[in-house]
Amino acid sequence: MPTPQIDLARIAALAEPVRRNLFDFVTRSRTAVSREQAAEGLAIAPHTAKFHLDRLVDEGLLDVEFRRLTGRTGPGSGRPAKLYRRSDRELQVSLPERHYDLLSRILAHAVAEAATTGEAAGVIAARVARAEGSAWGAALGEPVDSAELDRLATALAAGGYEPWIDEQTLFLRNCPFHRVAQEQTELVCGLNLEYVTGVADGVGCTGLTTRLDPGEDRCCVSAAPHR
């Protein structure tokens, strides 16, 4: 899953007006631009342009390349210029936290595989959702010495699920796929269950059972120790 807190910090960097204007100037350009070109385009000092452009690089919003603008090579051709271009990184922030990109990736993978294998897309999507959850959970590296419900809660909190534990049952306040789940409840809730089950597997929670457990004002999945 993406990390909205980091994306939010990066987007917040654009709140400074000069920085936002520089970002817009670079993204509108068909080629990478130098600090001098950006400064001239916005009628600001080159050192001001450099400061803000480098801040945008630090935040991952711009990338840097070095190239000689004269087109000459060899001795006397001068040093390569530092040029700025828009980063390929995608940023998103939603409140409450949503991950429709994850859902679309699961479904796209299922449709593509179903077209080549003939297997039911729903079956494939369930398998992909669990694998995605397992991979994401394993990548978190949660300590295995904590109680399993606490470990799963920590992992799901990082994914925006807003978990809480009540009488040895873990509930989730937020559904990252909420809007689509309202329209395709059975499909999306089933995939959500597979994903959360995968996360539990990924963080080593072998003693928990996950199940569909819809309730008012909460996500449709819960988890509890095996009974």
Buried (B, 14 or more C-beta within 10 A) or exposed (E): BBEBEEBEEBBEBBEBEEBBBBBEBBEEBEEBBBBEBBBEBBEBEBEBBBBBBBBBBEBBBBBEEEEEEEEEEEEEEEEEBBBBBBBEEEBBBBEEBBBBEBBEBBBEBBEEBBEEEEEEBBEBBBBBBBBBBBEBBBEBEBEEEEEBBBBBBBBBBBBBBBBEBEEEBBBBEBBBBBEBBEEBEEBBBBBBBBBBBBBBBBBBBEEBEBEEBEEEEBBBBBBBBEE
